[in-house]
Amino acid sequence: MTPLLADPTPGLLRAAPIEPAGHTMTHARLLRYLEIKVHHLIQDQDWDSIRVIGGYDRTAVISRYEKTGKLFNIERPTAEIHGRDLIVKAFPGADYVQHYALIIATYLAMTGRPADTVTYQPPEQEECRTALDALDLELDGDLVIVGWGLQYLAPENGVWTRGPGYAWQRLDVAGRRVVYLGFLHSIWGDVAGRVVTRLAELGAGDVVYVGKVGSLTPGVEPNAWLATGNTSLVRGAMVSWDDFFGDYAAAHDGVRSGLHVSSPSILLENRDWLAQHTASYAFVDPEIGPMGAAARQAGIRFGYLHVISNNLATHYPADLSNERHSDVLRQRAVLVDRIRTIITGRLTASPTHPLGESR
């Protein structure tokens, strides 16, 4: 079943639910993944229509399923009630709006409720760009580390300076100014690419993204490996960038290097998709490709060092539906320490790589 169907209203697309039987996650785990994402107003009651749009609006109804227990990536799309109709506001990004609409439609279908009520309106490029204008830092060739696990990567006694929807702190590492930057909202897919563009405009010299990827290689256990690389398949085109890590990260034990493929939504990663990509690509996530492409366009270095969080080709107990379990958190704490060690080591690497100099 195609996930995109035209809606009679101009500018709208109807989000058709995916077929759970064909997905790389089992039925039960896929449903659990959706349950922790879908706004409580949708889980608790029925609506005549549900429209997902781009909009960062914390004055609307906040989902009671928002994440807790961490500093960043805790905010989820909010909802605005109009009688029997619901407007869902996701941070402006084409990939994120589509992804969240597919989440809602598939959840409704899997719980036996009508899913043809779900539409989404891709945000305009100008709206997506201006959504990050609030990000304002004074950078002068700094290395900016953005993404997941920042509360453990940054100094334990460091002070976070807060801006609208983000927070940051700066320190010197081996003579290099390093900024840790976290967002309260998701920077899913193309949003992450615009984050890199904005950071380059503000004067960043390098951007490192720490996050989570899925493995496409059978037998790679989740939460036991790190992933890195310098090339991604983005909307059918191969994109390579000037890699912050070079060969340094891949030379470490416990780090796998390979080709990456960018996917706008986990919901689209079914078994047919996997069969098309598993022979050539090692990793998948929504952000790495757009970020690498943006860095290349801006003429700055970019690198990623990610936890392998799930495996699409082999079923393991750990996947995207149970990331908050204590054993998963314990394993990832070990990997975060390894990420910190590798980044620090890269900053103190040989003088043939003058990372201590500002650009």
C-alpha positions in Angstrom: 0.0 0.0 0.0 1.3 3.4 -0.9 1.7 5.8 2.1 0.8 8.9 0.1 -2.7 9.5 -1.4 -3.8 12.9 -2.7 -6.6 14.6 -0.8 -9.2 16.7 -2.6 -8.2 19.8 -0.6 -5.3 21.6 -2.3 -2.0 21.3 -0.4 -3.0 18.3 1.6 -1.9 14.7 1.3 -3.7 11.8 2.9 -1.5 9.5 5.1 -2.5 5.9 4.3 -1.4 3.4 7.0 1.4 1.0 6.3 0.8 -2.7 6.2 2.1 -4.0 9.6 2.7 -7.6 8.2 5.3 -6.3 5.8 7.2 -4.1 8.3 10.7 -5.0 9.7 9.3 -4.7 13.2 6.9 -7.4 14.5 3.3 -6.4 14.9 3.4 -6.1 18.7 6.6 -4.1 18.7 5.4 -1.8 16.0 2.2 -1.1 17.9 4.2 -0.4 21.0 6.5 2.0 19.1 3.4 3.9 17.9 1.7 4.0 21.3 4.6 5.9 22.8 4.5 8.4 20.0 0.8 9.2 19.4 -0.7 12.2 21.1 -3.0 11.2 24.0 -6.0 13.1 22.5 -5.8 10.6 19.5 -5.5 7.6 21.7 -8.3 8.6 24.0 -11.0 9.7 21.5 -12.1 9.7 17.9 -12.0 12.7 15.6 -13.8 13.5 12.3 -10.5 14.7 10.9 -6.9 14.8 12.0 -4.5 17.2 10.1 -0.8 17.3 10.7 0.9 20.6 9.9 4.3 22.3 10.5 4.2 24.4 13.6 6.2 24.8 16.8 3.4 25.7 19.3 3.9 24.9 23.0 0.6 26.8 23.8 -1.4 24.0 22.2 -2.3 20.8 24.1 0.9 19.0 25.1 0.8 15.2 24.9 1.0 13.4 28.3 3.3 10.9 26.6 6.2 13.3 26.1 9.5 11.8 27.3 10.8 12.5 30.7 14.0 11.9 32.6 16.3 13.6 30.1 17.2 17.1 29.1 16.7 17.1 25.3 14.4 15.7 22.6 11.5 15.6 25.1 8.9 17.6 23.2 6.5 16.0 20.8 3.9 17.4 18.4 1.1 19.4 20.1 -2.6 19.4 19.3 -5.3 22.1 18.8 -9.0 21.2 19.1 -11.5 22.6 16.6 -14.8 21.0 17.5 -14.6 17.4 16.2 -11.4 18.2 14.2 -7.9 18.0 15.5 -4.9 20.0 14.2 -1.6 18.4 15.1 1.5 20.7 15.1 4.9 19.1 14.4 8.1 21.1 14.3 8.3 22.4 10.7 10.0 19.9 8.5 8.7 17.9 5.5 10.1 14.6 6.8 8.8 15.1 10.3 5.3 16.1 9.3 5.0 13.1 7.0 6.5 10.8 9.6 4.1 11.8 12.3 1.1 11.6 10.0 2.1 8.0 9.1 2.5 7.2 12.8 -1.1 8.4 13.5 -2.7 6.7 10.5 -1.0 3.4 11.2 -1.8 3.5 14.9 -5.5 4.1 14.1 -5.6 1.2 11.6 -3.8 -1.2 13.9 -6.3 -0.4 16.7 -9.3 -0.9 14.5 -10.2 2.7 14.0 -10.8 4.7 10.7 -7.5 6.0 9.4 -8.8 7.8 6.3 -9.4 10.9 8.5 -5.6 11.6 8.7 -4.1 14.2 6.3 -0.9 16.2 6.4 0.2 19.5 4.9 3.9 19.6 4.0 5.3 22.9 5.3 6.7 25.5 2.9 10.5 25.8 2.6 10.5 29.3 4.0 8.5 28.2 7.0 11.0 25.4 7.6 14.0 27.7 7.3 12.6 30.5 9.5 11.7 27.9 12.2 15.4 27.8 13.1 16.0 31.6 13.1 15.6 31.5 16.9 18.8 29.5 17.1 21.4 32.2 17.9 24.9 31.4 19.1 28.2 33.3 18.8 30.5 30.9 17.0 34.0 31.4 15.7 35.2 28.2 14.2 33.8 26.2 17.1 33.1 22.5 17.0 29.4 22.0 17.7 28.3 18.7 19.1 24.5 18.2 18.6 22.1 15.3 19.1 21.5 12.6 21.6 23.1 11.9 25.0 24.5 15.4 25.4 23.7 15.5 29.2 26.3 12.7 29.6 28.8 13.9 27.0 29.0 17.5 28.3 30.8 18.2 31.6 28.8 17.0 34.6 29.1 20.3 36.4 28.5 22.5 33.3 25.8 25.1 33.1 23.3 25.0 30.3 22.4 28.4 28.7 18.8 28.2 27.5 17.3 29.7 24.3 13.9 29.2 22.7 13.7 25.4 22.2 17.4 24.7 22.8 20.2 24.9 25.3 24.0 24.9 25.0 27.2 25.1 26.9 30.8 25.7 25.8 34.2 24.6 27.0 37.8 24.2 25.7 39.0 20.7 24.8 42.6 20.5 23.8 42.7 24.2 22.9 39.5 23.9 20.7 36.3 25.6 21.6 33.5 23.0 21.8 29.8 23.8 22.0 27.3 21.2 23.2 23.9 22.0 21.6 20.7 20.2 22.5 17.1 20.8 21.3 14.0 20.3 23.3 12.0 19.4 20.1 12.9 16.8 17.5 15.2 17.7 14.7 14.0 14.9 12.5 15.1 14.4 8.9 15.5 17.6 6.9 15.2 19.7 10.0 18.6 18.4 11.0 20.0 19.5 7.7 18.8 23.1 8.3 20.3 23.0 11.8 23.7 22.4 10.2 23.1 25.2 7.7 22.1 27.6 10.5 25.2 26.6 12.5 27.4 27.3 9.6 25.8 30.7 9.1 26.6 31.4 12.8 30.3 30.5 12.3 30.6 26.8 13.2 33.8 25.2 11.9 32.7 21.6 12.4 29.5 19.8 13.4 29.4 16.4 15.0 26.1 14.6 15.4 25.7 12.0 18.1 22.6 9.9 17.8 21.1 6.4 17.0 21.0 4.4 13.8 19.5 1.2 12.6 21.7 -1.6 11.3 20.9 -3.2 7.9 23.6 -5.9 8.4 22.3 -9.2 9.9 23.9 -10.2 13.2 24.9 -6.8 14.4 23.6 -6.6 18.0 21.9 -3.4 19.1 23.5 -1.2 21.8 26.9 -3.0 21.5 28.4 -1.0 18.6 29.0 2.5 17.3 28.5 3.6 13.7 30.3 6.1 11.6 31.0 7.0 7.9 31.1 9.8 5.4 28.6 8.9 2.7 24.8 8.7 2.6 22.1 7.9 0.0 19.8 11.0 0.1 16.6 10.9 -2.0 18.3 8.6 -4.5 21.6 10.4 -4.8 24.9 9.6 -3.0 26.3 12.4 -0.9 29.8 12.5 0.7 31.2 15.1 3.0 34.5 16.3 4.5 34.5 14.0 7.6 35.4 15.4 10.9 36.7 12.0 12.1 38.5 11.0 9.0 39.7 7.4 9.6 40.1 8.1 13.4 36.8 6.8 14.7 36.5 3.8 12.5 40.0 2.6 13.7 38.6 2.0 17.2 37.3 -1.3 18.5 33.6 -1.5 18.7 33.1 1.0 15.8 31.6 -0.1 12.5 32.0 2.1 9.3 29.8 1.9 6.2 27.5 3.5 3.8 24.4 5.1 5.2 20.9 5.5 3.7 18.6 8.4 4.7 14.9 7.4 5.3 12.2 10.0 6.0 10.2 7.7 8.3 10.7 4.4 10.2 7.2 3.5 8.9 8.5 3.2 5.4 11.3 0.8 6.3 9.4 -2.4 5.4 10.9 -5.7 4.3 10.8 -4.7 0.6 12.7 -1.6 1.5 15.2 -3.6 3.4 15.7 -6.0 0.6 16.6 -3.1 -1.8 19.2 -1.6 0.6 20.7 -4.3 2.8 23.3 -5.5 0.2 24.9 -2.0 -0.2 24.2 -0.1 2.9 25.1 -0.6 6.6 23.0 2.0 8.5 19.8 3.9 8.3 18.4 7.0 10.0 16.6 10.2 8.9 19.2 12.9 9.8 22.7 12.0 8.8 22.3 12.4 5.0 20.6 15.8 5.2 23.2 17.0 7.7 26.1 15.8 5.6 24.7 17.4 2.5 24.2 20.7 4.3 27.7 20.7 5.7 29.1 20.0 2.2 27.1 22.9 0.8 28.3 25.2 3.6 31.9 24.1 3.3 32.4 22.9 6.8 33.3 19.5 8.2 30.6 17.1 9.6 30.9 13.8 11.3 28.6 11.3 13.0 29.3 8.8 15.8 26.1 6.9 16.6 24.8 4.1 18.8 23.5 1.2 16.7 20.1 1.1 18.4 18.2 -1.6 16.4 18.7 -4.1 13.6 16.2 -4.2 10.8 17.6 -7.5 9.4 17.8 -9.5 12.6 15.3 -9.5 15.5 16.9 -8.8 18.8 15.2 -8.2 22.2 16.2 -4.5 22.0 14.7 -2.3 19.3 12.9 1.1 19.0 9.9 0.0 21.0 11.7 -0.6 24.3 14.5 2.0 24.4 13.7 3.1 28.0 14.4 -0.3 29.6 17.1 -0.2 32.2 19.3 -2.8 30.5 19.3 -0.7 27.3 20.1 2.4 29.2 23.0 0.7 30.9 24.5 -0.6 27.7 24.2 2.8 26.1 25.9 4.5 29.0 29.0 2.4 28.1 28.8 3.6 24.5 28.4 7.2 25.5 31.7 7.0 27.4 33.3 5.5 24.3 31.9 8.4 22.1 33.3 10.9 24.6 36.7 9.3 24.5 36.8 9.1 20.7 35.8 12.8 20.2 38.4 13.9 22.8 41.0 11.8 21.2 40.2 13.2 17.8 40.7 16.7 19.1 44.1 15.8 20.4 45.1 13.8 17.3 48.3 14.3 15.3 49.2 17.8 14.0 48.5 16.6 10.4 44.9 17.3 11.3 44.9 20.8 12.8 41.6 20.5 14.5 42.7 22.9 17.2 42.7 25.9 14.9 39.6 28.0 14.3 38.4 28.5 10.8 
